[in-house]
């Protein structure tokens, strides 16, 4: 009769294969491996000293409590993906979507020139030169977009470019639901 210990590696290997298979199945059924969880979902936009990109005047935290949903878009001139999404942000703004921009770890003059050259889709642009507000938001890098309800509560975070597919599949359904609740 064969020694039972010889079957232990086989049992371990089969268990490992089953574990990998189950994990792959989960990812194939809606889990987005690119999705980044945000500890701030369900919480208010963090309080911070915020300054307008153009005027360098301090901005009141009330800009996040407009009574209707807004997109908070973190971007930078050094970010090629931000350049790729910028045209779509202009299209959303033309459709009446309220967008607040956060210019992240950038140079003020470059950011102003960028918006003058490529058009400004933002109703307000905040300047986050050192990235401290981005850090409070949990930003990994630009671009990132947050959906904020009319009371300043974060409902969703998207890391990466905002394009038509992302808008239609992920962001617009949440935005529409929030518009209906206002």
Secondary structure per residue as TSV (DSSP state, phi and psi in degrees):
chain	resnum	aa	ss	phi	psi
A	1	X	-	360.0	136.2
A	2	X	-	-72.0	151.2
A	3	X	-	-71.9	130.8
A	4	X	G	-66.6	-24.3
A	5	X	G	-64.9	-22.7
A	6	X	G	-68.2	-22.6
A	7	X	G	-85.3	-14.2
A	8	X	H	-58.4	-47.2
A	9	X	H	-61.3	-36.8
A	10	X	H	-65.9	-43.7
A	11	X	H	-63.2	-43.9
A	12	X	H	-61.2	-43.3
A	13	X	H	-63.5	-44.2
A	14	X	H	-64.1	-41.4
A	15	X	H	-62.5	-39.7
A	16	X	H	-64.3	-43.4
A	17	X	H	-62.0	-44.1
A	18	X	H	-62.0	-43.0
A	19	X	H	-60.4	-47.5
A	20	X	H	-62.0	-41.4
A	21	X	H	-62.2	-46.2
A	22	X	H	-61.5	-42.4
A	23	X	H	-65.1	-41.1
A	24	X	H	-63.7	-39.4
A	25	X	H	-62.9	-42.1
A	26	X	H	-60.8	-46.0
A	27	X	H	-64.2	-32.0
A	28	X	H	-76.3	-10.5
A	29	X	T	-111.9	38.0
A	30	X	T	117.3	-21.3
A	31	X	-	-68.9	130.7
A	32	X	-	-101.7	110.7
A	33	X	T	-63.9	-19.2
A	34	X	T	-84.5	-15.4
A	35	X	-	-67.0	133.7
A	36	X	-	-109.0	125.5
A	37	X	-	-67.5	148.8
A	38	X	-	-124.2	125.2
A	39	X	T	-66.8	-15.0
A	40	X	T	-90.4	-7.6
A	41	X	T	-61.5	127.2
A	42	X	T	92.4	-1.2
A	43	X	S	-118.5	164.3
A	44	X	B	-70.5	153.4
A	45	X	-	-56.6	133.0
A	46	X	-	-59.9	142.4
A	47	X	-	-70.6	138.5
A	48	X	-	-160.0	160.5
A	49	X	-	-80.2	112.8
A	50	X	E	-113.2	140.8
A	51	X	E	-129.1	141.1
A	52	X	B	-70.1	135.4
A	53	X	T	-59.9	-42.5
A	54	X	T	-81.9	-40.3
A	55	X	T	-103.5	-15.7
A	56	X	-	61.2	18.0
A	57	X	-	-82.9	145.4
A	58	X	E	-66.5	139.6
A	59	X	E	-107.7	136.8
A	60	X	-	-73.3	141.6
A	61	X	G	-60.2	-15.7
A	62	X	G	-64.6	-14.3
A	63	X	G	-62.1	-19.4
A	64	X	G	-89.0	-0.4
A	65	X	-	-122.3	68.4
A	66	X	S	-93.0	-1.5
A	67	X	S	85.2	-6.3
A	68	X	S	-141.5	158.5
A	69	X	-	-65.4	150.3
A	70	X	E	-135.7	159.5
A	71	X	E	-101.7	134.9
A	72	X	E	-109.7	110.7
A	73	X	E	-110.1	120.8
A	74	X	E	-94.2	125.1
A	75	X	E	-146.6	168.6
A	76	X	-	-156.7	153.7
A	77	X	T	-71.8	-24.5
A	78	X	T	-80.9	-2.3
A	79	X	-	-99.5	109.6
A	80	X	H	-64.1	-31.0
A	81	X	H	-69.7	-32.8
A	82	X	H	-63.9	-39.1
A	83	X	H	-61.9	-41.8
A	84	X	H	-64.6	-35.0
A	85	X	H	-86.8	-14.9
A	86	X	H	-59.0	-41.8
A	87	X	H	-61.3	-38.9
A	88	X	H	-69.1	-35.9
A	89	X	H	-61.7	-38.8
A	90	X	H	-61.3	-40.2
A	91	X	H	-63.9	-42.7
A	92	X	H	-63.3	-41.7
A	93	X	H	-62.2	-39.2
A	94	X	H	-64.2	-26.1
A	95	X	T	-84.5	-0.1
A	96	X	T	94.3	9.9
A	97	X	-	-76.3	127.2
A	98	X	-	-80.0	125.4
A	99	X	E	-129.7	129.8
A	100	X	E	-108.3	131.1
A	101	X	E	-99.5	146.4
A	102	X	E	-121.5	108.2
A	103	X	E	-79.0	115.1
A	104	X	E	-107.8	121.7
A	105	X	S	48.4	56.0
A	106	X	-	-134.3	179.8
A	107	X	-	-104.5	131.7
A	108	X	H	-54.5	-48.4
A	109	X	H	-64.3	-38.9
A	110	X	H	-64.8	-40.9
A	111	X	H	-65.6	-42.8
A	112	X	H	-64.2	-44.3
A	113	X	H	-60.7	-41.6
A	114	X	H	-56.4	-49.6
A	115	X	H	-69.5	-32.9
A	116	X	H	-68.4	-36.4
A	117	X	H	-77.6	-40.6
A	118	X	H	-105.5	3.3
A	119	X	-	79.6	153.1
A	120	X	-	-110.1	106.7
A	121	X	-	-82.8	-4.7
A	122	X	-	-93.5	137.9
A	123	X	S	-77.5	-22.3
A	124	X	E	-151.3	142.0
A	125	X	E	-121.1	121.1
A	126	X	E	-94.5	142.6
A	127	X	E	-104.9	116.8
A	128	X	E	-118.8	69.4
A	129	X	T	-57.5	-43.3
A	130	X	T	-92.9	-8.0
A	131	X	S	82.9	13.9
A	132	X	H	-69.0	-39.2
A	133	X	H	-67.2	-41.1
A	134	X	H	-59.2	-40.8
A	135	X	H	-61.7	-43.0
A	136	X	H	-62.1	-32.8
A	137	X	H	-78.2	-15.5
A	138	X	T	84.9	23.5
A	139	X	-	-67.3	132.0
A	140	X	-	-88.6	-31.1
A	141	X	S	174.0	173.7
A	142	X	S	-95.2	148.5
A	143	X	-	-89.3	153.6
A	144	X	E	-141.2	145.8
A	145	X	E	-131.6	135.2
A	146	X	E	-115.9	144.6
A	147	X	E	-101.1	126.0
A	148	X	E	-121.2	132.1
A	149	X	-	-77.4	178.2
A	150	X	T	-64.9	-12.8
A	151	X	T	-102.7	5.7
A	152	X	S	86.5	18.9
A	153	X	B	-97.7	132.1
A	154	X	E	-77.5	130.0
A	155	X	E	-111.9	-22.4
A	156	X	E	-160.4	150.4
A	157	X	E	-131.1	132.0
A	158	X	E	-124.5	121.8
A	159	X	E	-96.1	129.3
A	160	X	S	115.0	-178.3
A	161	X	-	-74.1	145.6
A	162	X	-	-93.8	112.2
A	163	X	-	-127.0	-177.5
A	164	X	H	-60.3	-42.6
A	165	X	H	-64.1	-46.9
A	166	X	H	-61.7	-43.6
A	167	X	I	-59.1	-51.4
A	168	X	I	-68.5	-39.7
A	169	X	I	-86.5	-33.3
A	170	X	I	-115.9	-48.7
A	171	X	I	-89.3	-45.4
A	172	X	H	-58.2	-41.8
A	173	X	H	-59.6	-39.2
A	174	X	H	-70.6	-43.1
A	175	X	H	-60.8	-45.5
A	176	X	H	-61.3	-44.0
A	177	X	H	-60.1	-43.4
A	178	X	H	-66.9	-35.8
A	179	X	H	-64.3	-38.5
A	180	X	H	-70.3	-26.2
A	181	X	H	-84.9	-16.6
A	182	X	-	-67.6	360.0
